[in-house]
Amino acid sequence: MRRPTPGQRTLLAGALLGVLVAVLPAGAYAVASDQPGPAARQVPLRVATYNIRAGAGMDNRFDIARQADAIRQLDLDVVGLQEVDVHWGSRSQWRDLATELAEALDMGVFFGHIYDLDPPPGSPLRREYGIAILSRHPVVHAENHWVTRLSTQVPNPTPELAPGFPEVVVNVRGALVHVYATHLDYRADPYVRRLQVADTLRIMAEDRHHQDRPQQVLLGDLNAPPYAPELQPLWGYVADAWALANGAAGGLTYPASRPAQRIDYVAVSPGITVRQATVPATLASDHLPVVADLTVTRGF
């Protein structure tokens, strides 16, 4: 992981405490009453994914304070944010949105850039755009993984590996949880999204290889409906929290003023209980957030 810039301020706090992550036997995405094990091991975790459109709302007006208020009302432990500008350009007033939101919400932040460009003339600050993960709980590890992307910043791009898939390991009162945030390709052709799903599964599987069944949460704007063919391999690895809690219907997230598509997701690995999933109404961005109340398990 490259050395963080001011725009990539990583607040890493806490310690591993010698805790080994433990999850339930493979197979069950249970309701809370079915979760086995002593109640003392069960820890609530409230997460969300939210595409913030570089600080602009449905009215196309930049207002990062409005977005901070919208997120604050969700009372989250962890949130993954897409379309985050860090000194990127005039549309977001050249501001560091990742750091500003984290400070406004009293949360730690890890920013994973997708693009990292030279500063504009007269400025020492690099132009960055990407994905942020904010957490109330201590982060004991953070990494910005590389996945296949089709750049919007170079002429005649070809799909190639690039950064922009951040992961943090969060210590949730003794339960270690791997949280990933992503933003898949927006184009109608699913080719790049299919490659990105394969990269995502490879990266998440590496964590399973190094740790016995880690607790994993994926937050993201996948730019495709849940039944899209390119997403099906993903659902073989993690489960869609909205579908677990509510069934297949509903959960529309885009556009925020009159949602017609479900393209934003919280997904969980086996062993994590989904107690509730909601899509709160807000016009602070052009997407709606997806919020999930989870139960994770402390180590034995």
Number of C-alpha atoms within 10 A of each C-alpha: 8 7 8 12 11 12 24 20 16 21 18 18 14 12 14 17 8 8 14 16 20 21 21 20 10 10 9 14 20 17 15 15 8 10 18 13 10 8 9 8 17 21 15 17 22 19 25 28 26 25 23 24 20 24 25 20 22 16 11 12 13 19 15 22 14 17 20 18 14 18 20 14 10 16 13 20 18 23 28 31 27 24 19 25 29 28 23 25 15 8 14 21 14 15 18 20 25 28 23 17 22 21 14 14 18 13 20 23 28 29 33 32 24 24 18 15 13 11 14 13 7 6 10 9 18 18 22 25 27 25 27 31 29 28 26 18 19 21 26 17 18 23 17 22 20 19 23 24 21 18 17 9 9 8 7 8 11 12 14 13 16 17 17 26 28 24 27 24 22 27 25 20 16 21 26 26 24 21 24 27 26 27 23 24 22 14 12 10 9 18 12 21 24 20 19 26 20 17 18 21 15 13 18 21 15 11 15 14 11 9 13 12 19 24 25 24 22 25 27 27 27 20 21 21 15 20 10 10 12 19 19 13 13 18 14 10 14 19 21 20 29 24 18 19 17 13 11 12 9 15 24 20 26 19 17 21 18 11 16 13 18 22 21 29 29 25 24 25 26 20 24 29 28 27 19 17 23 17 17 16 15 18 18 29 29 24 29 27 34 30 26 25 19 21 20 26 28 21 15 11
